């Protein structure tokens, strides 16, 4: 960023600070919801990954979560015991297992996020469709950067 103006640098730093603040608040929200569901933070993260990217095999989930496969066994056992996921045989390879989130427990999780969803609807109502497109693009690119940075650390 050495060729950018000082005002642009200040604005970019403001965006990064706002992202850190948002990330912290969302982590705290996720922790509170996970606590209500009696889930450890890593278990709740894995449940979110299965809900977002599933069904997944345990190895693929471990890779996405950045967890050791042996650690994943305990996570999956706890989530299955609590009814958040099922282990099913992979139809393409009967020796493999696929993890699927439970629709019933998924609705319970979504219910806990309803307040945040309603608040985000109010926030989004203050922007034009064009602005929302830019914001969505920015957030997708930020998530991609986060995945890349995480991959570099693992």
Secondary structure, 3 states (H helix, E strand, C coil): CCCCCHHHHHHHHHHHHHHHHHHHHHHHHHHHHHHHCCCCHHHHHHHHHHHHHCCECHHHHHHHHCCCHHHHHHHHHHHHHCCCEEEEEECCEEEEEEEEECHHHHHHHHHHCHHHHHHHHHHHCCCCHHHHHHHHHHHHHHHHHHHHHHHHHC
